[in-house]
Amino acid sequence: MSLTDDDRKWINDAINGAIATSETRLTAAIERVETSLLTEFHKWASPLEMRAYTHRTAIRASDLEMEALADRGSKLEPRQ
């Protein structure tokens, strides 16, 4: 049995169509996974970032207070 050119073209078109459909479905699935991962990361990172910012601010305030106390202490010490 020999295939005609029309048969070959039909088979080729069917295969290409199936591949295109699979690529579209795979791309959509990958995008869903990426979106899900990014969403979960942002849910986790936002509170963590806020805690880090709060700690940074508290440490900065503490450093400024220590500097002020050190300056006051140095003014109280007798100079030699």
C-alpha distances in whole Angstrom, upper triangle without the diagonal:
4,7,10,13,14,12,13,16,16,15,18,21,20,21,24,25,25,27,29,30,30,33,35,35,36,39,40,41,42,45,46,46,48,50,51,52,54,56,57,58,60,62,63,64,66,69,69,69,72,74,73,75,78,79,79,81,83,83,84,87,88,88,90,93,93,94,96,98,98,100,102,103,103,106,108,108,111,111,112
4,7,10,11,9,10,14,14,14,16,18,19,19,21,23,24,25,27,29,29,31,33,34,35,37,39,40,41,43,45,45,47,49,50,51,53,55,56,57,59,61,62,63,65,67,67,68,71,72,72,74,77,77,77,80,82,82,83,86,87,87,89,91,92,92,95,97,97,98,101,102,102,104,106,107,110,109,111
4,7,8,6,6,10,11,10,12,15,15,16,18,20,21,22,24,25,26,28,30,31,32,34,36,37,38,40,42,43,44,46,47,48,50,52,53,54,56,58,59,60,62,65,65,65,68,70,69,71,74,74,74,77,79,79,80,83,84,84,86,88,89,89,92,94,94,95,98,99,99,102,104,104,107,107,108
4,5,5,6,9,10,11,12,14,15,17,18,20,21,23,24,26,27,29,30,32,33,34,36,38,39,41,42,43,45,47,48,49,51,52,54,55,57,59,60,61,62,65,66,66,68,70,70,71,74,75,75,77,80,80,80,83,85,85,86,89,90,90,93,95,95,96,99,99,100,102,104,105,108,107,109
4,5,5,6,9,10,10,12,14,15,16,18,20,21,22,24,26,27,28,30,31,32,34,36,37,39,40,42,43,45,46,47,49,50,52,53,55,57,58,59,60,63,63,64,66,68,68,69,72,73,73,75,77,78,78,81,82,82,84,87,87,88,90,92,92,93,96,97,97,100,102,102,105,105,106
4,5,5,6,9,10,10,12,14,15,16,18,20,21,22,24,25,27,28,30,31,33,34,36,37,39,40,42,43,45,46,47,49,51,52,53,55,57,57,59,62,62,62,65,67,67,68,71,72,72,74,77,77,77,80,82,82,83,86,87,87,89,91,92,93,95,96,97,99,101,102,105,104,106
4,5,5,6,8,10,10,12,14,15,16,18,20,21,22,24,26,27,28,30,32,33,34,36,38,39,40,42,43,45,46,48,49,51,52,54,55,56,58,61,61,61,64,66,66,67,70,71,71,73,76,76,76,79,81,81,82,85,86,86,89,91,91,92,95,96,96,98,101,101,104,104,105
4,5,5,6,8,10,11,12,14,15,16,18,20,21,22,24,26,27,28,30,31,33,34,36,37,38,40,42,43,44,46,48,49,51,52,54,54,56,59,59,59,62,64,64,65,68,69,69,71,73,74,74,77,78,78,80,83,83,84,86,88,88,90,92,93,94,96,98,98,101,101,103
4,5,5,6,8,10,10,12,14,15,16,18,20,21,22,24,25,27,28,30,31,33,34,36,37,39,40,42,43,45,46,47,49,51,52,53,54,57,58,58,60,63,62,63,66,67,67,69,72,72,72,75,77,77,78,81,82,82,84,87,87,88,91,92,92,94,96,97,100,99,101
4,5,5,6,9,10,10,12,14,15,16,18,20,21,22,24,26,27,28,30,31,33,35,36,37,39,40,42,43,45,46,48,49,51,52,53,56,57,57,60,62,62,63,65,67,67,69,71,72,72,75,76,76,78,81,81,82,84,86,86,88,90,91,92,94,96,97,100,99,101
4,5,5,6,9,10,11,12,14,15,16,18,20,21,22,24,26,27,28,30,32,33,34,36,37,39,40,42,43,45,46,48,49,50,52,55,55,56,58,60,60,61,64,65,65,67,70,70,71,73,75,75,77,79,80,80,83,85,85,86,89,90,90,93,95,95,98,98,100
4,5,5,6,8,10,11,12,14,15,16,18,20,21,22,24,26,27,28,30,31,33,34,36,37,38,40,42,43,45,46,48,48,50,53,53,53,56,58,58,59,62,63,63,65,67,68,68,71,73,72,74,77,77,78,80,82,82,84,86,87,88,90,92,93,96,95,97
4,5,5,6,9,10,10,12,14,15,16,18,20,21,22,24,25,27,29,30,31,33,35,36,37,39,41,42,43,45,46,47,49,52,52,52,55,57,57,58,61,62,62,64,66,67,67,70,71,71,73,76,76,77,79,81,81,83,85,86,87,89,91,92,95,94,96
4,6,5,6,9,10,11,12,14,15,17,18,20,21,23,24,26,27,29,30,32,33,35,36,37,39,40,42,44,45,46,48,51,51,51,54,56,56,57,60,61,61,63,65,66,67,69,71,71,73,75,76,77,79,81,81,82,85,86,87,89,91,91,95,94,96
4,5,5,6,9,10,11,12,14,15,16,18,20,21,22,24,26,27,28,30,31,33,34,36,37,39,40,42,43,44,46,49,49,49,52,54,54,55,58,59,59,61,64,64,65,67,69,69,71,73,74,74,77,79,79,80,83,84,84,87,89,89,92,92,94
4,5,5,6,9,10,10,12,14,15,16,18,20,21,22,24,26,27,28,30,31,33,34,36,37,39,40,42,42,44,47,47,48,50,52,52,53,56,57,57,59,62,62,62,65,67,67,68,71,72,72,75,77,77,78,81,82,82,84,86,87,90,90,91
4,5,5,6,9,10,11,12,14,15,17,18,20,21,23,24,26,27,29,30,32,33,35,36,37,39,41,42,43,46,47,47,49,51,51,52,55,56,56,58,61,61,62,64,66,66,68,70,71,72,74,76,76,78,80,81,82,84,86,87,90,90,92
4,5,5,6,9,10,11,12,14,15,16,18,20,21,23,24,26,27,29,30,32,33,34,36,38,39,40,42,45,45,45,48,50,50,51,54,55,55,57,60,60,61,63,65,65,67,69,70,71,73,75,75,77,79,80,81,83,85,86,89,89,91
4,5,5,6,9,10,10,12,14,15,16,18,20,21,22,24,26,27,28,30,31,32,34,36,37,38,40,43,43,43,46,48,48,49,52,53,53,55,57,58,58,61,63,63,64,67,68,68,71,73,73,74,77,78,78,81,83,83,86,86,88
4,5,5,6,9,10,10,12,14,15,16,18,20,21,22,24,26,27,28,30,31,33,35,36,37,38,41,42,42,44,47,46,47,50,52,51,53,56,56,57,59,61,61,63,65,66,67,69,71,71,73,75,76,77,79,81,82,85,85,87
4,5,5,6,9,10,11,12,14,15,17,19,20,21,23,24,26,27,29,30,32,33,35,36,37,40,41,41,44,46,46,47,49,51,51,53,55,56,57,59,61,61,63,65,66,67,69,71,71,73,75,76,77,79,81,82,85,85,87
4,5,5,6,8,10,10,12,14,15,16,18,20,21,22,24,26,27,28,30,32,33,34,36,39,39,39,42,44,44,45,48,49,49,51,54,54,55,57,59,59,61,63,64,65,67,69,69,71,73,74,75,77,79,80,83,83,85
4,5,5,6,9,10,10,12,14,15,16,18,20,21,22,24,26,27,28,30,31,32,34,37,37,37,40,42,42,43,46,47,47,49,51,52,52,55,57,57,59,61,62,62,65,67,67,68,71,72,72,75,77,77,81,80,82
4,5,5,6,9,10,11,12,14,15,16,18,20,21,22,24,26,27,29,30,31,33,36,36,36,39,41,41,42,45,46,46,48,50,51,52,54,56,56,58,60,61,62,64,66,66,68,70,71,72,74,76,77,80,80,82
4,5,5,6,9,10,11,12,14,15,17,18,20,21,23,24,26,27,29,30,32,34,35,35,38,40,40,41,44,45,45,47,50,50,51,53,55,56,57,59,60,61,63,65,66,67,70,71,72,74,76,76,80,80,82
4,5,5,6,9,10,11,12,14,15,16,18,20,21,22,24,26,27,28,30,33,33,33,36,38,38,39,42,43,43,45,48,48,49,52,53,53,55,57,58,59,61,63,64,65,67,68,69,71,73,74,77,77,79
4,5,5,6,9,10,10,12,14,15,16,18,20,21,22,24,26,26,28,31,31,31,34,36,36,37,40,41,41,43,46,46,47,49,51,51,53,55,56,57,59,61,61,63,65,66,67,69,71,72,75,75,77
4,5,5,6,9,10,11,12,14,15,16,18,20,21,23,24,25,27,30,30,31,33,35,35,36,39,40,41,42,45,46,46,49,50,51,52,55,56,57,59,60,61,63,65,66,67,69,71,72,75,75,77
4,5,5,6,9,10,11,12,14,15,17,18,20,21,23,24,26,28,29,30,32,34,34,36,38,39,40,42,44,45,46,48,49,50,52,54,55,56,58,60,60,62,64,65,66,68,70,71,74,74,76
4,5,5,6,9,10,11,12,14,15,16,18,20,21,22,24,27,27,27,30,32,32,33,36,37,37,39,42,42,43,45,47,47,49,51,52,53,55,57,58,59,61,62,63,65,67,68,71,71,73
4,5,5,6,8,10,10,12,14,15,16,18,20,21,22,25,25,26,28,30,30,31,34,35,36,37,40,41,41,44,45,46,47,50,51,52,54,55,56,58,60,61,62,64,66,67,70,70,72
4,6,5,6,9,10,10,12,14,15,16,18,20,21,24,24,25,27,29,30,31,33,35,35,37,39,40,41,43,45,46,47,49,51,52,54,55,56,58,60,61,62,64,66,67,70,70,72
4,5,5,6,9,10,11,12,14,15,17,18,20,22,23,24,26,28,28,30,32,33,34,36,38,38,40,42,43,44,46,48,49,50,52,54,54,56,58,59,60,62,64,65,68,68,70
4,5,5,6,8,10,10,12,14,15,16,18,21,21,21,24,26,26,27,30,31,31,33,35,36,37,39,41,41,43,45,46,47,49,51,52,53,55,56,57,60,61,62,66,66,68
4,5,5,6,9,10,11,12,14,15,16,19,20,20,22,25,25,26,28,30,30,32,34,35,36,38,40,41,42,44,46,47,48,50,51,53,55,56,57,59,61,62,65,65,68
4,6,5,6,9,10,11,12,14,16,18,19,20,22,23,24,26,28,29,30,32,34,35,36,38,39,40,42,44,45,46,48,50,51,52,54,55,57,59,60,61,65,65,67
4,5,5,6,9,10,11,12,14,16,17,18,20,22,22,24,26,27,28,30,32,32,34,36,37,38,40,42,43,44,46,48,48,50,52,53,54,56,58,59,62,62,65
4,5,5,6,9,10,10,12,15,15,15,18,20,20,21,24,25,25,27,30,30,31,34,35,36,37,40,41,42,44,45,46,48,50,51,52,54,56,57,60,60,63
4,5,5,6,9,10,11,13,14,15,17,19,20,21,23,25,25,27,29,30,31,33,35,36,37,39,41,42,44,45,46,48,50,51,52,54,56,57,60,61,63
4,5,5,6,9,10,12,13,14,16,18,19,20,22,23,24,26,28,29,30,32,34,35,37,38,39,41,43,44,45,47,49,50,51,53,55,56,59,60,62
4,5,5,6,8,11,11,12,14,16,16,18,20,21,22,24,26,26,28,30,31,32,34,36,37,38,40,42,42,44,46,47,48,50,52,53,56,57,59
4,5,5,6,9,10,10,12,14,15,16,18,20,20,22,24,25,26,28,30,31,32,34,35,37,38,40,41,43,44,46,47,49,50,52,55,55,58
4,6,6,7,9,11,12,13,15,16,18,19,21,22,24,25,27,28,30,31,33,34,35,37,39,40,41,43,45,46,47,49,51,52,55,56,58
4,6,6,7,9,11,11,13,15,16,17,19,21,22,23,25,26,28,29,31,32,33,35,37,38,39,41,43,44,45,47,49,49,53,54,56
4,6,5,6,9,10,10,12,14,15,16,18,20,21,22,24,25,26,28,30,31,32,34,36,37,38,40,41,43,45,46,47,51,51,53
4,5,5,6,9,10,11,12,14,15,16,18,20,21,23,24,26,27,29,30,31,33,35,36,37,39,40,42,44,45,46,50,51,53
4,5,5,6,9,10,10,12,14,15,16,18,20,21,22,24,26,27,28,30,32,33,34,36,38,39,40,42,43,45,48,49,52
4,5,5,6,9,10,11,12,14,15,16,18,20,21,22,24,26,27,28,30,31,33,35,36,37,39,41,42,43,47,47,50
4,5,5,6,9,10,10,12,14,15,16,18,20,21,22,24,25,27,29,30,31,33,35,36,37,39,41,42,45,46,48
4,5,5,6,9,10,10,12,14,15,16,18,20,21,23,24,26,27,29,30,32,33,34,36,38,39,41,44,45,47
4,5,5,6,8,10,11,12,14,15,16,18,20,21,22,24,26,27,28,30,32,32,34,36,37,39,42,43,46
4,5,5,6,9,10,10,12,14,15,16,18,20,21,22,24,26,26,28,30,31,32,35,36,37,41,41,44
4,5,5,6,9,10,10,12,14,15,17,18,20,21,23,24,26,27,29,30,31,33,35,36,40,40,43
4,5,5,6,9,10,11,12,14,15,17,18,20,21,23,24,26,27,28,30,32,33,35,38,39,42
4,5,5,6,8,10,10,12,14,15,16,18,20,21,22,24,26,26,28,30,31,32,36,37,40
4,6,5,6,9,10,10,12,14,15,16,18,20,21,23,24,25,27,29,30,31,35,35,38
4,5,5,6,9,10,11,12,14,15,17,18,20,21,23,24,26,27,29,30,34,35,37
4,5,5,6,9,10,11,12,14,15,16,18,20,21,22,24,26,27,28,32,33,36
4,5,5,6,9,10,10,12,14,15,16,18,20,21,22,24,26,27,30,31,34
4,5,5,6,9,10,11,12,14,15,17,18,20,21,23,25,26,29,30,32
4,5,5,6,9,10,11,12,14,15,17,18,20,21,23,24,28,29,32
4,5,5,6,9,10,10,12,14,15,16,18,20,21,22,26,27,30
4,5,5,6,9,10,10,12,14,15,16,18,20,21,24,25,28
4,5,5,6,9,10,11,12,14,15,17,19,20,24,24,27
4,5,5,6,9,10,11,12,14,15,17,18,22,23,26
4,5,5,6,9,10,10,12,14,15,16,20,21,24
4,5,5,6,9,10,10,12,14,15,19,19,22
4,5,5,6,9,10,11,13,14,18,19,22
4,5,5,6,9,10,11,12,16,17,21
4,5,5,6,9,10,11,14,15,18
4,5,5,6,9,10,13,14,17
4,5,5,6,9,12,14,17
4,5,5,6,10,12,15
4,5,5,8,9,12
4,6,8,9,12
4,6,9,12
4,6,9
4,6
4
